[in-house]
Amino acid sequence: MPISHIMASGMTGIRAGGDLVARAQLSKKLKIKDAKEYVAKKVGVDPFDLSDEYVMRDVREELGLGVVTSMPGAPKGFAAKMNIEKALDIKINSCRFYESMLK
């Protein structure tokens, strides 16, 4: 199961930048190449670094975008999603819904 999940998630999902690229593709209606360039510019890395787990681990920790392994004090769940919204300048429906519930 782990190998098939890794292969299916592409760009290693949350371990690197795959989830960020997918969000950019869907919310900004970008082709994958353009989405990679967009995300790389927003998080301050080279597009090739988006698939590097080691580089992106540091970037995700620094920007509070969530990491696979739990870390004390690090944003998780909606806190990480809210940070993704800010970092990529996109809207995430579940975050909008969550904010509306708090009002």
Secondary structure, DSSP 8 states (H G I E B T S, - for coil): -HHHHHHHHSTTGGGTTHHHHHHHHHHHT--HHHHHHHHHHHHTS-GGGGG-HHHHHHHHHHHT---SS--TT---HHHHHHHHHHHHT---HHHHHHHHHH-
